[in-house]
Amino acid sequence: MTFQDVFTSRFLENMVSTSLVDAALAMVLAFLLGLFIFFIYKRTYSGVMYSASFGASLIALALITTLVILAVSSNVILSLGMVGALSIVRFRTPVKEAMDIVFLFWAIAVGIVLAAGLLLLAVLGSLFIGVVLIAISTRRNPVNPYILVLHCENADSEKTARELVEKHARALKLKSKTVLPDAVELNWEIRLKNDESSFVNELSSTPGVKHAALVSYNGDYMG
């Protein structure tokens, strides 16, 4: 068959379309596996601000990918048109978490594999990926990290504040220190004992401490 034969009417007439039963089965599995991906995303999320809309978009992405691949695989003209349409699409939404990219590709891969008819591979592969992600997430440090921001008047008040913080911290690590003409700004990564944060009230009333703030974060702060 030559390249020209691809565009002859005889070739187009011989195209075998996907049956409705197979398409319906692929779409149902895409929905179920999308729910599974959403569950794993919610279960393993470790960021600061959880986005429910992103989790829901994973389900939609698996369904849409399955639908598009089913259509493309059954019609050569549609596939060529789809390539042209996708070539002008630009996605500008920033991805804040590195793991979000993993879940996006997972949802897309599920849609492609299901539309290709490899149903068992899609199911078993998703189960394996989900187990791996849960295993990785459970091995993280169970103690929630925080960033403690302090504004002290001088070195003496800084020393006093550190001694107080060390009494209530399981672990303490200096991330950044800025010395100003009339103040010292400190950013500490801190892991609390029993997740008790009431000492911040005492810290803010310590002589020489102008400001104290405790902020939760996901451990990726670069200071």
C-alpha positions in Angstrom: 0.0 0.0 0.0 1.4 3.4 -1.0 1.0 6.7 0.8 -1.5 7.7 -1.9 -3.7 4.7 -1.2 -4.3 6.0 2.3 -6.5 8.8 0.9 -8.4 6.7 -1.6 -12.1 6.1 -0.9 -11.6 2.4 -0.9 -9.2 2.7 2.1 -11.7 4.9 4.0 -14.6 2.6 3.3 -12.6 -0.4 4.7 -11.9 1.4 8.1 -13.3 -0.6 11.0 -15.0 1.5 13.6 -14.9 0.7 17.3 -18.1 -1.1 18.4 -20.4 0.7 20.8 -19.9 -2.1 23.4 -16.1 -1.7 23.4 -16.4 2.0 23.5 -18.8 1.9 26.4 -16.6 -0.5 28.3 -13.6 1.7 27.8 -15.4 4.8 29.0 -16.7 3.0 32.1 -13.3 1.8 33.0 -11.8 5.2 32.3 -14.3 6.7 34.8 -13.5 4.0 37.4 -9.7 4.3 37.0 -10.1 8.1 37.0 -11.8 7.8 40.4 -9.0 5.5 41.6 -6.3 8.1 40.4 -8.3 10.8 42.2 -8.3 8.7 45.4 -4.6 8.1 45.2 -4.0 11.8 44.6 -6.0 12.8 47.6 -4.4 10.0 49.8 -0.8 10.9 48.9 -1.1 14.7 48.6 1.4 16.5 50.8 1.2 20.1 49.6 -0.1 23.1 51.5 -3.2 23.9 49.6 -5.2 20.9 48.3 -7.1 21.6 45.1 -10.3 19.5 44.7 -10.8 20.8 41.2 -7.4 19.4 40.1 -8.4 16.0 41.5 -11.7 16.2 39.6 -9.9 17.2 36.4 -7.9 13.9 36.6 -11.2 12.0 36.2 -12.2 14.2 33.3 -8.8 13.9 31.7 -8.9 10.1 31.7 -12.4 10.2 30.1 -11.5 12.8 27.5 -8.3 11.0 26.5 -10.2 7.7 26.0 -12.8 9.4 23.9 -10.3 11.2 21.7 -8.2 8.1 21.1 -11.2 6.0 20.3 -12.3 8.5 17.7 -8.9 8.9 16.2 -8.2 5.2 16.0 -11.4 4.6 13.9 -11.1 7.4 11.3 -7.9 8.4 9.6 -9.2 11.8 8.5 -10.3 12.6 12.0 -6.9 11.6 13.3 -5.2 14.0 10.9 -7.6 16.8 11.9 -7.0 16.1 15.5 -3.2 16.4 15.1 -3.7 19.8 13.4 -6.1 21.0 16.1 -3.8 19.9 19.0 -0.8 21.6 17.4 -2.3 25.0 18.1 -3.3 24.3 21.7 -1.2 26.0 24.3 -1.5 25.1 28.0 -0.4 27.9 30.3 -1.7 26.8 33.7 1.3 26.5 36.0 1.8 23.2 37.8 2.9 24.0 41.3 3.6 20.5 42.6 6.0 18.1 40.8 3.8 15.1 41.7 0.9 16.8 39.9 2.7 16.1 36.6 2.9 12.4 37.5 -0.9 12.3 38.0 -1.6 14.2 34.8 0.5 11.7 32.7 -1.0 8.8 34.6 -4.6 9.9 33.7 -3.5 10.5 30.0 -1.8 7.1 29.9 -4.9 5.3 31.2 -7.0 6.9 28.6 -4.6 5.9 25.8 -4.2 2.3 27.0 -7.9 1.8 27.5 -8.7 3.2 24.0 -6.1 0.8 22.5 -8.1 -2.1 23.9 -5.5 -3.1 26.6 -8.0 -3.1 29.4 -6.2 -5.5 31.7 -2.9 -3.6 31.3 -4.7 -0.4 32.3 -6.2 -1.9 35.4 -3.2 -3.8 36.6 -0.8 -1.0 35.7 -2.9 1.5 37.7 -3.1 -0.7 40.7 0.7 -1.2 40.7 1.3 2.6 40.3 -1.2 3.3 43.1 0.5 0.9 45.5 3.9 2.4 44.7 2.7 6.0 45.3 1.0 5.0 48.6 4.2 3.2 49.7 6.3 6.2 48.9 4.0 8.6 50.8 3.9 6.5 53.9 7.6 6.6 54.2 7.7 10.3 54.6 8.4 11.9 58.0 5.0 11.8 59.9 5.8 15.0 61.8 4.4 18.0 60.0 7.1 20.7 59.2 6.5 24.4 59.8 8.3 27.6 59.0 8.8 29.9 62.1 9.3 33.5 61.1 10.8 35.8 63.8 11.7 39.4 63.9 14.0 40.2 66.8 15.5 43.5 67.9 19.1 42.3 68.3 21.4 39.3 68.8 20.5 39.0 72.5 16.8 38.7 71.9 17.6 36.2 69.0 19.5 34.0 71.5 16.6 34.2 74.0 14.1 33.3 71.4 16.1 30.3 70.1 16.4 28.9 73.6 12.7 29.1 74.0 12.0 27.5 70.6 14.4 24.6 71.2 12.4 23.6 74.3 9.3 23.0 72.2 10.9 21.8 69.0 11.6 18.2 68.0 14.0 19.5 65.3 15.1 23.0 64.4 17.0 24.1 61.3 17.8 27.7 60.2 16.7 28.3 56.6 17.5 32.0 56.3 18.7 35.0 58.4 18.4 38.6 57.4 20.1 41.3 59.4 18.6 44.8 59.1 19.7 48.0 60.8 17.1 47.7 63.5 16.1 44.1 63.4 17.0 40.5 62.7 14.7 38.4 60.6 14.9 34.6 61.0 13.2 31.7 59.1 13.5 28.4 60.8 12.2 25.0 59.7 10.7 23.5 62.8 9.1 20.2 63.8 7.0 20.4 66.9 6.7 18.1 69.8 3.1 16.6 69.8 2.2 19.3 67.2 1.8 21.8 70.0 2.0 25.4 68.8 0.9 27.4 71.9 4.5 28.4 72.6 4.3 30.9 69.8 2.1 33.1 72.1 4.8 33.1 74.7 7.4 33.7 72.1 5.6 36.8 70.7 5.5 38.3 74.2 9.2 37.7 74.8 11.1 41.0 75.2 13.0 41.9 72.1 10.7 39.8 69.8 8.8 42.1 67.5 6.9 39.5 65.5 6.4 35.7 65.5 4.6 33.6 62.9 4.2 29.9 62.4 3.4 28.7 58.9 2.8 25.1 57.7 4.5 24.1 54.5 5.3 20.9 52.5 9.0 20.6 53.1 10.1 22.1 49.8 11.0 25.6 51.0 14.2 26.9 49.6 15.6 29.7 51.8 
